[in-house]
Amino acid sequence: MKHVVITGTSRGIGFEMVKLFSEAGHHIIALSRKSESLQALNLKNVQVIACDITKEEELQKIAAHIAVTWNNVDVLINNAGAILNKSFAEGSLAEFKAIYDINVFGVAGLIQKLLPVMNSNSHVVNISSMGGVQGSMKFPGLSAYSSSKGALITLTEMLAEEYKENGPSFNVLALGAVQTEMLEEAFPGYKAPVSAKEMAKYIVDFSLTAQKYYNGKLLQVSNSTP
């Protein structure tokens, strides 16, 4: 059974992934700023920990906890994300930075802290968006979100190159439309063809096996636009 760390687990895809990993018998540390929804489920082999990934001191506490309780991480899924749906001119620089803090810098910070407990067989899966893929369709109002997800794609490619000799493996999934609260924020009223649970199952399976076949790869997981 694997030791799995997942961020952004209070709702949507992350919430569903925790349930699927638990059902399969894996050990999970579920991180999110709001932990009540998962705590209430009392899932087997799941440690639910409130954590703001933009705060380095909180990441340090998570790393210290893992070093003591597990001493290794097999899978890290950076699923936490934030969106700002506002025209570029109307949004403030502080709002722009806040999106990058969660979508890029928080991811980089957590990876840095957990590298000492990962090995050549470990797998880091970063969750990006089709909006961050160069040449894909773009939508007004999502400049902070889409550009940050593009940065996450490049970060993944760089880390895969830097750690290709001894691991871990790094891959990034650019998701298309999935029926989540975040999609509703970006495209009010739009109904996606894929549910959060369906996408969660895909990511769970990918995270457990894909490092055998991929490293430093961007996979576009989308059958619709947006």
C-alpha atoms as an extended CHARMM CRD file, in Angstrom:
* protein
*
       226  EXT
         1         1  MET       CA              0.0000000000        0.0000000000        0.0000000000  PROA      1               0.0000000000
         2         2  LYS       CA              1.2150000000        3.4790000000       -0.9230000000  PROA      2               0.0000000000
         3         3  HSD       CA              1.7660000000        6.5900000000        1.1650000000  PROA      3               0.0000000000
         4         4  VAL       CA             -0.0610000000        9.4240000000       -0.5960000000  PROA      4               0.0000000000
         5         5  VAL       CA             -0.1680000000       13.1780000000        0.0290000000  PROA      5               0.0000000000
         6         6  ILE       CA             -2.9220000000       15.1960000000       -1.6560000000  PROA      6               0.0000000000
         7         7  THR       CA             -3.5830000000       18.9280000000       -1.4790000000  PROA      7               0.0000000000
         8         8  GLY       CA             -6.8750000000       20.6960000000       -2.1110000000  PROA      8               0.0000000000
         9         9  THR       CA             -9.0260000000       17.9910000000       -0.5610000000  PROA      9               0.0000000000
        10        10  SER       CA            -11.9430000000       19.9140000000        0.9220000000  PROA      10              0.0000000000
        11        11  ARG       CA            -14.1100000000       19.6310000000       -2.1940000000  PROA      11              0.0000000000
        12        12  GLY       CA            -14.2830000000       18.5350000000       -5.8170000000  PROA      12              0.0000000000
        13        13  ILE       CA            -11.6650000000       16.2770000000       -7.3680000000  PROA      13              0.0000000000
        14        14  GLY       CA             -9.3750000000       16.2520000000       -4.3360000000  PROA      14              0.0000000000
        15        15  PHE       CA            -12.2070000000       15.2330000000       -2.0190000000  PROA      15              0.0000000000
        16        16  GLU       CA            -13.1180000000       12.3480000000       -4.3320000000  PROA      16              0.0000000000
        17        17  MET       CA             -9.4940000000       11.2250000000       -4.6730000000  PROA      17              0.0000000000
        18        18  VAL       CA             -9.1110000000       10.8360000000       -0.9300000000  PROA      18              0.0000000000
        19        19  LYS       CA            -12.1540000000        8.5840000000       -0.8020000000  PROA      19              0.0000000000
        20        20  LEU       CA            -10.8840000000        6.4380000000       -3.6800000000  PROA      20              0.0000000000
        21        21  PHE       CA             -7.3980000000        6.0160000000       -2.2140000000  PROA      21              0.0000000000
        22        22  SER       CA             -8.9240000000        5.1120000000        1.1510000000  PROA      22              0.0000000000
        23        23  GLU       CA            -11.2430000000        2.5340000000       -0.3910000000  PROA      23              0.0000000000
        24        24  ALA       CA             -8.2210000000        0.9350000000       -2.0740000000  PROA      24              0.0000000000
        25        25  GLY       CA             -6.4050000000        0.6150000000        1.2510000000  PROA      25              0.0000000000
        26        26  HSD       CA             -3.7050000000        3.2430000000        0.7740000000  PROA      26              0.0000000000
        27        27  HSD       CA             -2.4820000000        5.6180000000        3.4970000000  PROA      27              0.0000000000
        28        28  ILE       CA             -3.3260000000        9.2490000000        2.8600000000  PROA      28              0.0000000000
        29        29  ILE       CA             -2.4660000000       12.6470000000        4.2700000000  PROA      29              0.0000000000
        30        30  ALA       CA             -5.1370000000       15.0350000000        3.0030000000  PROA      30              0.0000000000
        31        31  LEU       CA             -4.2260000000       18.7220000000        3.1050000000  PROA      31              0.0000000000
        32        32  SER       CA             -6.5260000000       21.6960000000        2.6850000000  PROA      32              0.0000000000
        33        33  ARG       CA             -7.2430000000       24.9870000000        4.3580000000  PROA      33              0.0000000000
        34        34  LYS       CA            -10.6810000000       23.7050000000        5.3410000000  PROA      34              0.0000000000
        35        35  SER       CA            -10.6940000000       20.1730000000        6.7470000000  PROA      35              0.0000000000
        36        36  GLU       CA            -14.1920000000       19.7900000000        8.2330000000  PROA      36              0.0000000000
        37        37  SER       CA            -15.8410000000       18.0370000000        5.2780000000  PROA      37              0.0000000000
        38        38  LEU       CA            -13.2900000000       15.2340000000        5.1500000000  PROA      38              0.0000000000
        39        39  GLN       CA            -12.9630000000       14.9530000000        8.9230000000  PROA      39              0.0000000000
        40        40  ALA       CA            -16.6760000000       14.2300000000        9.1190000000  PROA      40              0.0000000000
        41        41  LEU       CA            -16.2810000000       11.1280000000        6.9190000000  PROA      41              0.0000000000
        42        42  ASN       CA            -13.8020000000        9.4750000000        9.3200000000  PROA      42              0.0000000000
        43        43  LEU       CA            -12.1900000000        7.5320000000        6.4630000000  PROA      43              0.0000000000
        44        44  LYS       CA             -9.8570000000        4.6140000000        7.0520000000  PROA      44              0.0000000000
        45        45  ASN       CA             -6.1060000000        5.3310000000        6.8550000000  PROA      45              0.0000000000
        46        46  VAL       CA             -6.7120000000        9.0330000000        6.2250000000  PROA      46              0.0000000000
        47        47  GLN       CA             -5.0560000000       11.8230000000        8.1810000000  PROA      47              0.0000000000
        48        48  VAL       CA             -6.8400000000       15.0950000000        7.4910000000  PROA      48              0.0000000000
        49        49  ILE       CA             -4.6550000000       18.0910000000        8.2730000000  PROA      49              0.0000000000
        50        50  ALA       CA             -5.5570000000       21.7480000000        7.8840000000  PROA      50              0.0000000000
        51        51  CYS       CA             -2.7540000000       23.4240000000        5.9640000000  PROA      51              0.0000000000
        52        52  ASP       CA             -2.2440000000       26.6120000000        3.9900000000  PROA      52              0.0000000000
        53        53  ILE       CA              0.3810000000       25.7070000000        1.3930000000  PROA      53              0.0000000000
        54        54  THR       CA              1.2880000000       29.3750000000        0.9160000000  PROA      54              0.0000000000
        55        55  LYS       CA              2.7480000000       29.5010000000        4.4440000000  PROA      55              0.0000000000
        56        56  GLU       CA              6.2190000000       27.9900000000        4.6960000000  PROA      56              0.0000000000
        57        57  GLU       CA              5.9630000000       27.3240000000        8.4200000000  PROA      57              0.0000000000
        58        58  GLU       CA              2.8970000000       25.1610000000        7.8460000000  PROA      58              0.0000000000
        59        59  LEU       CA              4.6590000000       23.2250000000        5.0880000000  PROA      59              0.0000000000
        60        60  GLN       CA              7.5780000000       22.6450000000        7.4380000000  PROA      60              0.0000000000
        61        61  LYS       CA              5.2380000000       21.1740000000       10.0420000000  PROA      61              0.0000000000
        62        62  ILE       CA              3.7460000000       18.8140000000        7.4580000000  PROA      62              0.0000000000
        63        63  ALA       CA              7.2020000000       17.6760000000        6.3690000000  PROA      63              0.0000000000
        64        64  ALA       CA              8.2720000000       17.0610000000        9.9570000000  PROA      64              0.0000000000
        65        65  HSD       CA              5.0780000000       15.1090000000       10.6490000000  PROA      65              0.0000000000
        66        66  ILE       CA              5.6060000000       12.8850000000        7.6150000000  PROA      66              0.0000000000
        67        67  ALA       CA              9.2570000000       12.2770000000        8.4750000000  PROA      67              0.0000000000
        68        68  VAL       CA              8.1920000000       10.9480000000       11.8700000000  PROA      68              0.0000000000
        69        69  THR       CA              5.0360000000        9.0090000000       10.9700000000  PROA      69              0.0000000000
        70        70  TRP       CA              5.8350000000        7.6220000000        7.4900000000  PROA      70              0.0000000000
        71        71  ASN       CA              9.4160000000        8.4650000000        6.5640000000  PROA      71              0.0000000000
        72        72  ASN       CA              8.4960000000        8.1840000000        2.8850000000  PROA      72              0.0000000000
        73        73  VAL       CA              6.0360000000        9.5120000000        0.3140000000  PROA      73              0.0000000000
        74        74  ASP       CA              5.1770000000        7.4070000000       -2.7230000000  PROA      74              0.0000000000
        75        75  VAL       CA              2.7120000000        9.7880000000       -4.3770000000  PROA      75              0.0000000000
        76        76  LEU       CA              2.2730000000       13.5530000000       -4.0930000000  PROA      76              0.0000000000
        77        77  ILE       CA             -0.6890000000       15.0610000000       -5.9190000000  PROA      77              0.0000000000
        78        78  ASN       CA             -0.6320000000       18.8510000000       -6.0350000000  PROA      78              0.0000000000
        79        79  ASN       CA             -4.3190000000       19.4110000000       -6.6210000000  PROA      79              0.0000000000
        80        80  ALA       CA             -4.9040000000       22.6430000000       -4.6730000000  PROA      80              0.0000000000
        81        81  GLY       CA             -5.7400000000       25.5710000000       -6.8800000000  PROA      81              0.0000000000
        82        82  ALA       CA             -7.3110000000       29.0000000000       -6.8920000000  PROA      82              0.0000000000
        83        83  ILE       CA             -9.0560000000       30.9580000000       -9.6090000000  PROA      83              0.0000000000
        84        84  LEU       CA             -9.6800000000       34.6290000000      -10.2560000000  PROA      84              0.0000000000
        85        85  ASN       CA            -12.3570000000       35.4540000000      -12.8240000000  PROA      85              0.0000000000
        86        86  LYS       CA            -11.8350000000       39.1460000000      -13.4020000000  PROA      86              0.0000000000
        87        87  SER       CA            -10.6070000000       41.2250000000      -16.3080000000  PROA      87              0.0000000000
        88        88  PHE       CA             -6.9010000000       41.9980000000      -16.2770000000  PROA      88              0.0000000000
        89        89  ALA       CA             -7.5150000000       45.7320000000      -15.8650000000  PROA      89              0.0000000000
        90        90  GLU       CA             -9.9320000000       45.2830000000      -12.9570000000  PROA      90              0.0000000000
        91        91  GLY       CA             -7.8800000000       42.8030000000      -10.9790000000  PROA      91              0.0000000000
        92        92  SER       CA             -5.3020000000       44.0880000000       -8.5270000000  PROA      92              0.0000000000
        93        93  LEU       CA             -1.6610000000       43.0140000000       -8.4370000000  PROA      93              0.0000000000
        94        94  ALA       CA             -2.2920000000       41.5690000000       -4.9700000000  PROA      94              0.0000000000
        95        95  GLU       CA             -5.0440000000       39.3410000000       -6.3810000000  PROA      95              0.0000000000
        96        96  PHE       CA             -2.7460000000       38.2460000000       -9.2090000000  PROA      96              0.0000000000
        97        97  LYS       CA             -0.0020000000       37.3450000000       -6.7370000000  PROA      97              0.0000000000
        98        98  ALA       CA             -2.4310000000       35.4490000000       -4.5170000000  PROA      98              0.0000000000
        99        99  ILE       CA             -3.2940000000       33.1160000000       -7.4110000000  PROA      99              0.0000000000
       100       100  TYR       CA              0.3890000000       32.4300000000       -8.0580000000  PROA      100             0.0000000000
       101       101  ASP       CA              0.9860000000       31.8560000000       -4.3400000000  PROA      101             0.0000000000
       102       102  ILE       CA             -1.3830000000       28.8970000000       -4.4030000000  PROA      102             0.0000000000
       103       103  ASN       CA             -1.0260000000       27.5890000000       -7.9570000000  PROA      103             0.0000000000
       104       104  VAL       CA              2.7570000000       27.8730000000       -8.2820000000  PROA      104             0.0000000000
       105       105  PHE       CA              4.7090000000       28.9040000000       -5.2030000000  PROA      105             0.0000000000
       106       106  GLY       CA              2.7530000000       26.7330000000       -2.7710000000  PROA      106             0.0000000000
       107       107  VAL       CA              3.3020000000       23.7370000000       -5.0390000000  PROA      107             0.0000000000
       108       108  ALA       CA              7.0300000000       24.4420000000       -5.3080000000  PROA      108             0.0000000000
       109       109  GLY       CA              7.2720000000       24.8940000000       -1.5520000000  PROA      109             0.0000000000
       110       110  LEU       CA              5.5830000000       21.6020000000       -0.7270000000  PROA      110             0.0000000000
       111       111  ILE       CA              7.7070000000       19.7010000000       -3.2390000000  PROA      111             0.0000000000
       112       112  GLN       CA             10.8730000000       21.1890000000       -1.7410000000  PROA      112             0.0000000000
       113       113  LYS       CA              9.8390000000       20.1280000000        1.7390000000  PROA      113             0.0000000000
       114       114  LEU       CA              8.9170000000       16.5660000000        0.7510000000  PROA      114             0.0000000000
       115       115  LEU       CA             11.8360000000       15.7430000000       -1.5560000000  PROA      115             0.0000000000
       116       116  PRO       CA             13.8920000000       14.2830000000        1.3200000000  PROA      116             0.0000000000
       117       117  VAL       CA             11.2100000000       11.6100000000        1.8900000000  PROA      117             0.0000000000
       118       118  MET       CA             10.7590000000       10.7020000000       -1.7890000000  PROA      118             0.0000000000
       119       119  ASN       CA             12.8400000000        8.2900000000       -3.8680000000  PROA      119             0.0000000000
       120       120  SER       CA             13.3120000000        7.0650000000       -7.4280000000  PROA      120             0.0000000000
       121       121  ASN       CA              9.9590000000        5.2760000000       -7.3780000000  PROA      121             0.0000000000
       122       122  SER       CA              7.9920000000        8.2420000000       -6.0430000000  PROA      122             0.0000000000
       123       123  HSD       CA              5.6430000000       10.1590000000       -8.3130000000  PROA      123             0.0000000000
       124       124  VAL       CA              4.6970000000       13.8290000000       -8.1940000000  PROA      124             0.0000000000
       125       125  VAL       CA              1.5540000000       14.6670000000      -10.1460000000  PROA      125             0.0000000000
       126       126  ASN       CA              0.7670000000       18.3320000000      -10.6570000000  PROA      126             0.0000000000
       127       127  ILE       CA             -2.7610000000       19.2960000000      -11.6500000000  PROA      127             0.0000000000
       128       128  SER       CA             -2.8090000000       22.0370000000      -14.2540000000  PROA      128             0.0000000000
       129       129  SER       CA             -5.4480000000       23.1870000000      -16.7110000000  PROA      129             0.0000000000
       130       130  MET       CA             -5.9930000000       23.2850000000      -20.4480000000  PROA      130             0.0000000000
       131       131  GLY       CA             -5.9700000000       27.0520000000      -20.0000000000  PROA      131             0.0000000000
       132       132  GLY       CA             -2.2720000000       26.8300000000      -19.1830000000  PROA      132             0.0000000000
       133       133  VAL       CA             -1.3290000000       24.9000000000      -22.3260000000  PROA      133             0.0000000000
       134       134  GLN       CA              0.4190000000       26.9550000000      -24.9800000000  PROA      134             0.0000000000
       135       135  GLY       CA             -1.7740000000       27.3370000000      -28.0580000000  PROA      135             0.0000000000
       136       136  SER       CA             -4.9720000000       26.2160000000      -26.3500000000  PROA      136             0.0000000000
       137       137  MET       CA             -8.1550000000       28.2780000000      -26.3460000000  PROA      137             0.0000000000
       138       138  LYS       CA             -8.0110000000       31.1010000000      -23.8060000000  PROA      138             0.0000000000
       139       139  PHE       CA            -10.8560000000       32.9220000000      -22.0540000000  PROA      139             0.0000000000
       140       140  PRO       CA            -11.1080000000       36.5670000000      -20.9250000000  PROA      140             0.0000000000
       141       141  GLY       CA            -10.9260000000       37.1210000000      -17.1870000000  PROA      141             0.0000000000
       142       142  LEU       CA             -8.6480000000       34.1480000000      -16.4750000000  PROA      142             0.0000000000
       143       143  SER       CA             -5.2460000000       35.7610000000      -17.0640000000  PROA      143             0.0000000000
       144       144  ALA       CA             -3.9430000000       35.0530000000      -13.5440000000  PROA      144             0.0000000000
       145       145  TYR       CA             -5.3020000000       31.5260000000      -13.4210000000  PROA      145             0.0000000000
       146       146  SER       CA             -4.2470000000       30.3910000000      -16.8920000000  PROA      146             0.0000000000
       147       147  SER       CA             -0.7910000000       31.9540000000      -16.7580000000  PROA      147             0.0000000000
       148       148  SER       CA             -0.1390000000       30.3900000000      -13.3410000000  PROA      148             0.0000000000
       149       149  LYS       CA             -1.1780000000       26.9860000000      -14.6630000000  PROA      149             0.0000000000
       150       150  GLY       CA              1.2040000000       27.5040000000      -17.5690000000  PROA      150             0.0000000000
       151       151  ALA       CA              3.9840000000       28.2060000000      -15.0800000000  PROA      151             0.0000000000
       152       152  LEU       CA              3.1140000000       24.9700000000      -13.2640000000  PROA      152             0.0000000000
       153       153  ILE       CA              3.5400000000       23.0210000000      -16.5070000000  PROA      153             0.0000000000
       154       154  THR       CA              7.0200000000       24.4420000000      -17.0690000000  PROA      154             0.0000000000
       155       155  LEU       CA              7.9710000000       23.8850000000      -13.4200000000  PROA      155             0.0000000000
       156       156  THR       CA              7.0260000000       20.2200000000      -13.7930000000  PROA      156             0.0000000000
       157       157  GLU       CA              9.1810000000       19.8290000000      -16.8880000000  PROA      157             0.0000000000
       158       158  MET       CA             12.1310000000       21.4870000000      -15.1630000000  PROA      158             0.0000000000
       159       159  LEU       CA             11.9150000000       19.3360000000      -12.0390000000  PROA      159             0.0000000000
       160       160  ALA       CA             11.6760000000       16.1540000000      -14.0970000000  PROA      160             0.0000000000
       161       161  GLU       CA             14.9130000000       17.1220000000      -15.8250000000  PROA      161             0.0000000000
       162       162  GLU       CA             16.6350000000       18.0820000000      -12.5920000000  PROA      162             0.0000000000
       163       163  TYR       CA             15.7460000000       14.8410000000      -10.7820000000  PROA      163             0.0000000000
       164       164  LYS       CA             15.7650000000       12.3940000000      -13.7070000000  PROA      164             0.0000000000
       165       165  GLU       CA             18.7670000000       10.4560000000      -12.3910000000  PROA      165             0.0000000000
       166       166  ASN       CA             17.4660000000        9.5190000000       -8.9470000000  PROA      166             0.0000000000
       167       167  GLY       CA             13.8020000000       10.5290000000       -8.9820000000  PROA      167             0.0000000000
       168       168  PRO       CA             11.1330000000       11.2400000000       -8.1200000000  PROA      168             0.0000000000
       169       169  SER       CA              9.2060000000       11.3390000000      -11.4050000000  PROA      169             0.0000000000
       170       170  PHE       CA              7.2400000000       14.4890000000      -12.2290000000  PROA      170             0.0000000000
       171       171  ASN       CA              4.2390000000       14.6910000000      -14.5400000000  PROA      171             0.0000000000
       172       172  VAL       CA              1.4900000000       17.2490000000      -15.0860000000  PROA      172             0.0000000000
       173       173  LEU       CA             -2.1220000000       16.7820000000      -16.1080000000  PROA      173             0.0000000000
       174       174  ALA       CA             -3.8820000000       19.6290000000      -17.9120000000  PROA      174             0.0000000000
       175       175  LEU       CA             -7.5360000000       19.0990000000      -17.1230000000  PROA      175             0.0000000000
       176       176  GLY       CA            -10.3900000000       20.2300000000      -19.2910000000  PROA      176             0.0000000000
       177       177  ALA       CA            -13.9160000000       20.9160000000      -18.0620000000  PROA      177             0.0000000000
       178       178  VAL       CA            -14.8370000000       18.9570000000      -14.9350000000  PROA      178             0.0000000000
       179       179  GLN       CA            -18.0240000000       19.5810000000      -12.9680000000  PROA      179             0.0000000000
       180       180  THR       CA            -16.6270000000       21.2710000000       -9.8670000000  PROA      180             0.0000000000
       181       181  GLU       CA            -17.2140000000       24.4140000000       -7.8470000000  PROA      181             0.0000000000
       182       182  MET       CA            -14.1780000000       25.9910000000       -9.5090000000  PROA      182             0.0000000000
       183       183  LEU       CA            -15.6480000000       25.4250000000      -12.9790000000  PROA      183             0.0000000000
       184       184  GLU       CA            -18.8280000000       27.1450000000      -11.8400000000  PROA      184             0.0000000000
       185       185  GLU       CA            -16.7450000000       30.1370000000      -10.7230000000  PROA      185             0.0000000000
       186       186  ALA       CA            -15.0670000000       30.3810000000      -14.1220000000  PROA      186             0.0000000000
       187       187  PHE       CA            -18.0450000000       29.5090000000      -16.3330000000  PROA      187             0.0000000000
       188       188  PRO       CA            -21.3250000000       30.0170000000      -14.4360000000  PROA      188             0.0000000000
       189       189  GLY       CA            -24.0580000000       27.7310000000      -15.6930000000  PROA      189             0.0000000000
       190       190  TYR       CA            -21.8160000000       25.5700000000      -17.8560000000  PROA      190             0.0000000000
       191       191  LYS       CA            -22.3140000000       21.8030000000      -17.4320000000  PROA      191             0.0000000000
       192       192  ALA       CA            -19.1910000000       19.7040000000      -17.9230000000  PROA      192             0.0000000000
       193       193  PRO       CA            -19.2750000000       16.2220000000      -19.4480000000  PROA      193             0.0000000000
       194       194  VAL       CA            -16.9950000000       14.7910000000      -16.7320000000  PROA      194             0.0000000000
       195       195  SER       CA            -17.8140000000       14.5620000000      -13.0140000000  PROA      195             0.0000000000
       196       196  ALA       CA            -15.3390000000       15.2060000000      -10.2040000000  PROA      196             0.0000000000
       197       197  LYS       CA            -15.4720000000       11.5270000000       -9.2350000000  PROA      197             0.0000000000
       198       198  GLU       CA            -14.7450000000       10.3620000000      -12.7860000000  PROA      198             0.0000000000
       199       199  MET       CA            -11.7230000000       12.6390000000      -13.0690000000  PROA      199             0.0000000000
       200       200  ALA       CA            -10.5730000000       11.6400000000       -9.5930000000  PROA      200             0.0000000000
       201       201  LYS       CA            -10.4940000000        7.9890000000      -10.6320000000  PROA      201             0.0000000000
       202       202  TYR       CA             -8.3800000000        8.8200000000      -13.6710000000  PROA      202             0.0000000000
       203       203  ILE       CA             -5.8730000000       10.8070000000      -11.5900000000  PROA      203             0.0000000000
       204       204  VAL       CA             -5.6670000000        8.1250000000       -8.8920000000  PROA      204             0.0000000000
       205       205  ASP       CA             -4.8780000000        5.4470000000      -11.4620000000  PROA      205             0.0000000000
       206       206  PHE       CA             -2.3810000000        7.7190000000      -13.2250000000  PROA      206             0.0000000000
       207       207  SER       CA             -0.5760000000        8.6130000000      -10.0170000000  PROA      207             0.0000000000
       208       208  LEU       CA             -0.0540000000        4.9560000000       -9.0800000000  PROA      208             0.0000000000
       209       209  THR       CA              1.2450000000        3.6690000000      -12.4100000000  PROA      209             0.0000000000
       210       210  ALA       CA              2.2290000000        6.3790000000      -14.8960000000  PROA      210             0.0000000000
       211       211  GLN       CA              5.7330000000        7.0030000000      -13.5080000000  PROA      211             0.0000000000
       212       212  LYS       CA              6.7270000000        3.7250000000      -15.1740000000  PROA      212             0.0000000000
       213       213  TYR       CA              6.0070000000        5.2400000000      -18.5710000000  PROA      213             0.0000000000
       214       214  TYR       CA              6.2050000000        9.0290000000      -18.2280000000  PROA      214             0.0000000000
       215       215  ASN       CA              8.5050000000       11.6130000000      -16.7180000000  PROA      215             0.0000000000
       216       216  GLY       CA              8.3910000000       15.3190000000      -17.4000000000  PROA      216             0.0000000000
       217       217  LYS       CA              5.3190000000       14.9250000000      -19.5410000000  PROA      217             0.0000000000
       218       218  LEU       CA              2.2450000000       17.0970000000      -20.0090000000  PROA      218             0.0000000000
       219       219  LEU       CA             -0.8930000000       15.0710000000      -20.6470000000  PROA      219             0.0000000000
       220       220  GLN       CA             -3.9950000000       16.8960000000      -21.8260000000  PROA      220             0.0000000000
       221       221  VAL       CA             -7.0150000000       15.3170000000      -20.1370000000  PROA      221             0.0000000000
       222       222  SER       CA             -9.8640000000       16.9940000000      -21.9120000000  PROA      222             0.0000000000
       223       223  ASN       CA            -12.7130000000       16.1360000000      -24.2340000000  PROA      223             0.0000000000
       224       224  SER       CA            -14.4210000000       19.5360000000      -24.3150000000  PROA      224             0.0000000000
       225       225  THR       CA            -13.8620000000       23.2850000000      -24.4030000000  PROA      225             0.0000000000
       226       226  PRO       CA            -13.8420000000       24.9330000000      -21.9960000000  PROA      226             0.0000000000
